């Protein structure tokens, strides 16, 4: 991850004095769960501040201070979970507990105000999560009136910014009509929490969760749960990836023989024979894991290939890598025993000579 401070401000409001603003059931639970996963040193590693059901003037000051005195490489994440209210001119406001519908500009947090604080900040790495009604209108409010194009360079002065919204400009991010019992997290924020906490948002399994990956994960979860709700993503002059969290999801196993798989399973015998030669050459590879994978592939071909010529070739190829059998120790040599020559000077020898039969003289 890029060096720099990692700071998050979670603003959630679910209680309102104006009876025309119905009570929301999710924001308090959302704030607690999202703050917990962002603050976790092994996941988000953010410095997190939570503003829960605080009046407009307090929330406004916290937003201003949050974006002030920052460096270009600081990663700033602002999460707003509350009612989004539009006035007759289409301007968007984020409702606070003391918001009055008849005096939105004076008693709520204007989206234009939030946008100005982000624009003035020196940070070029800003992420905004909006879980509220009309959240998509925030990004559309950044456009030139009557122009569907984003005038990025003129409006944002090259500063990187990503906005994720629970719904598009023409949709509501709704909570349902069941307000009894414990608060239930919204589909959008609970999807963000799930993706970060489990690491499932790390779709490429590189050990990190980028904003793009987190959005894709949340999009799929929201669309599955509420097909009428479409999360949005707006990117403004971003260089590289913004990584929100580390992932505890195990990395995807690496196929060490990926470049040979086609040849190993080829329908052509000669191609598979060529694969045998390549695998044999890898048995002495400096990478012990790759060498072991080559040995396993040769073993499989020697036992299961449909052509005997390939099986035989694989069998011969894997033999050099096998340890030679231990030699059988030779039996110790026995000394040769030479019998001694008879000693003719002994009395026994003389007796043998004496016993030699005498020949009688032949008659004449």
ZINORWO-V872902 format. One record per residue. RES is the residue in one small letter. SS is DSSP state (H for helix, E for strand, L for the rest). OMEGA is omega in radians with two decimals (999 if undefined). Layout:
RES,SS,OMEGA + RES,SS,OMEGA
This chain:
x,L,-3.13 + x,L,3.13 + x,L,-3.12 + x,L,3.12 + x,L,3.09 + x,E,-3.04 + x,E,3.13 + x,E,3.03 + x,E,-3.13 + x,E,-3.14 + x,E,-3.11 + x,E,3.14 + x,L,3.11 + x,L,3.10 + x,L,-3.05 + x,L,3.10 + x,L,3.13 + x,L,-3.06 + x,L,3.12 + x,L,3.04 + x,L,-3.11 + x,L,3.14 + x,L,3.07 + x,L,-3.11 + x,L,-2.97 + x,L,-2.89 + x,H,-3.11 + x,H,3.11 + x,H,3.10 + x,H,-3.06 + x,H,-3.11 + x,H,-3.08 + x,H,-3.13 + x,H,3.12 + x,H,-3.11 + x,H,-3.09 + x,H,3.10 + x,H,-3.11 + x,H,-3.11 + x,L,-3.07 + x,L,-3.12 + x,L,-3.14 + x,L,-3.08 + x,L,-3.13 + x,L,-3.13 + x,L,2.84 + x,E,-2.97 + x,E,2.99 + x,E,-3.12 + x,E,3.04 + x,E,-3.05 + x,E,3.08 + x,L,3.08 + x,L,-3.09 + x,L,-3.03 + x,H,-3.05 + x,H,3.10 + x,H,3.14 + x,H,-3.13 + x,H,-3.13 + x,H,3.13 + x,H,3.10 + x,H,3.14 + x,H,-3.13 + x,H,-3.10 + x,H,-3.09 + x,H,-3.09 + x,L,3.04 + x,L,-3.14 + x,L,3.08 + x,L,-3.10 + x,L,-3.09 + x,L,3.09 + x,L,3.08 + x,E,-3.09 + x,E,-3.13 + x,E,3.09 + x,E,3.11 + x,E,3.12 + x,E,3.11 + x,E,-3.03 + x,L,3.01 + x,L,2.95 + x,E,-3.06 + x,E,3.11 + x,E,3.09 + x,L,-3.07 + x,L,-3.14 + x,L,3.11 + x,L,3.11 + x,L,-3.06 + x,E,3.10 + x,E,3.06 + x,E,-3.02 + x,L,3.04 + x,L,-3.09 + x,L,-3.11 + x,L,-3.13 + x,L,3.04 + x,L,-3.09 + x,H,-3.10 + x,H,-3.12 + x,H,-3.06 + x,H,-3.04 + x,H,-3.08 + x,H,-2.99 + x,H,-3.14 + x,L,-3.13 + x,E,-3.09 + x,E,3.08 + x,H,3.11 + x,H,3.12 + x,H,3.11 + x,H,3.14 + x,H,3.14 + x,H,3.14 + x,H,3.11 + x,H,-3.11 + x,H,-3.13 + x,H,-3.10 + x,L,3.11 + x,L,-3.14 + x,L,3.06 + x,L,-3.10 + x,E,-3.07 + x,E,3.10 + x,E,3.14 + x,E,3.04 + x,E,3.13 + x,E,3.08 + x,E,-3.08 + x,L,3.06 + x,L,3.12 + x,L,-3.07 + x,L,3.12 + x,H,3.13 + x,H,3.13 + x,H,-3.13 + x,H,3.12 + x,H,3.10 + x,L,3.10 + x,L,-3.10 + x,L,3.00 + x,L,-3.10 + x,L,3.12 + x,L,-3.12 + x,L,-3.10 + x,L,-3.13 + x,L,3.07 + x,L,3.08 + x,L,-2.93 + x,H,-3.00 + x,H,-3.10 + x,H,-3.02 + x,H,-2.98 + x,H,2.96 + x,L,3.05 + x,L,-3.10 + x,L,-3.10 + x,L,-3.11 + x,E,3.07 + x,E,3.13 + x,E,3.03 + x,E,-3.10 + x,E,-3.13 + x,L,-3.12 + x,L,3.12 + x,L,-3.02 + x,L,-3.04 + x,L,-3.08 + x,L,3.01 + x,L,2.92 + x,L,-2.95 + x,L,-3.12 + x,L,-3.06 + x,L,-3.05 + x,L,3.12 + x,L,-3.08 + x,L,-3.11 + x,L,3.03 + x,L,-3.09 + x,L,3.10 + x,L,3.14 + x,L,-3.11 + x,L,3.07 + x,L,-3.12 + x,H,-3.07 + x,H,-3.09 + x,H,3.11 + x,H,3.07 + x,H,3.08 + x,H,-3.13 + x,H,-3.13 + x,H,-3.11 + x,H,3.13 + x,H,-3.05 + x,H,-3.10 + x,H,-3.06 + x,L,-3.10 + x,L,3.10 + x,L,3.10 + x,L,-2.97 + x,L,3.10 + x,L,3.08 + x,L,3.07 + x,L,3.11 + x,L,-3.12 + x,E,3.09 + x,E,3.09 + x,E,3.10 + x,H,3.14 + x,H,3.13 + x,H,-3.14 + x,H,3.10 + x,H,3.14 + x,H,3.13 + x,H,-3.13 + x,H,3.13 + x,H,-3.12 + x,H,-3.13 + x,H,-3.10 + x,H,-3.11 + x,H,3.09 + x,H,-3.10 + x,H,-3.11 + x,L,-3.07 + x,L,-3.12 + x,L,-3.10 + x,L,-3.09 + x,L,3.07 + x,L,-3.14 + x,E,3.09 + x,E,-3.13 + x,E,-3.05 + x,E,-3.09 + x,E,3.01 + x,L,-3.13 + x,L,3.07 + x,L,3.14 + x,L,-3.12 + x,L,2.97 + x,L,-3.14 + x,E,-3.09 + x,E,-3.01 + x,E,2.91 + x,E,-3.13 + x,L,3.04 + x,L,3.12 + x,L,-3.11 + x,L,-3.13 + x,L,3.10 + x,L,3.11 + x,L,-3.12 + x,L,3.08 + x,L,-3.06 + x,L,-3.14 + x,L,-3.07 + x,H,-3.09 + x,H,-3.14 + x,H,-3.05 + x,H,3.14 + x,H,-3.13 + x,H,-3.13 + x,H,-3.10 + x,L,-3.11 + x,L,3.08 + x,L,-3.10 + x,L,-3.08 + x,H,-3.11 + x,H,3.12 + x,H,3.12 + x,H,3.06 + x,H,3.07 + x,H,3.10 + x,H,3.11 + x,H,3.13 + x,H,-3.14 + x,H,3.12 + x,H,3.12 + x,H,3.14 + x,H,-3.11 + x,H,-3.12 + x,L,3.11 + x,L,-3.11 + x,L,-3.14 + x,L,3.09 + x,L,-3.06 + x,H,3.13 + x,H,3.11 + x,H,3.10 + x,H,3.12 + x,H,3.11 + x,H,3.10 + x,H,3.11 + x,H,-3.14 + x,H,3.12 + x,H,3.09 + x,H,3.10 + x,H,-3.12 + x,H,3.13 + x,H,3.14 + x,H,-3.07 + x,H,-2.96 + x,H,-3.12 + x,L,-3.06 + x,L,3.14 + x,L,-3.11 + x,H,-3.13 + x,H,3.10 + x,H,3.11 + x,H,3.13 + x,H,3.13 + x,H,3.12 + x,H,3.12 + x,H,3.13 + x,H,-3.09 + x,H,-3.07 + x,H,-3.09 + x,H,-3.11 + x,L,-3.12 + x,L,3.13 + x,L,3.13 + x,L,3.13 + x,L,-3.13 + x,L,3.11 + x,L,3.14 + x,L,3.11 + x,L,-3.10 + x,L,-3.12 + x,L,3.11 + x,L,-3.13 + x,L,-3.12 + x,L,3.09 + x,L,-3.14 + x,L,3.13 + x,L,-3.12 + x,L,3.12 + x,L,-3.14 + x,L,-3.12 + x,L,3.08 + x,L,3.12 + x,L,3.13 + x,L,-3.06 + x,L,-3.12 + x,L,-3.08 + x,L,3.09 + x,H,3.13 + x,H,3.13 + x,H,3.14 + x,H,3.14 + x,H,3.11 + x,H,3.13 + x,H,-3.11 + x,H,-3.10 + x,L,3.13 + x,L,-3.06 + x,L,3.10 + x,L,3.12 + x,L,3.05 + x,L,3.12 + x,L,3.11 + x,L,3.09 + x,L,3.14 + x,L,999
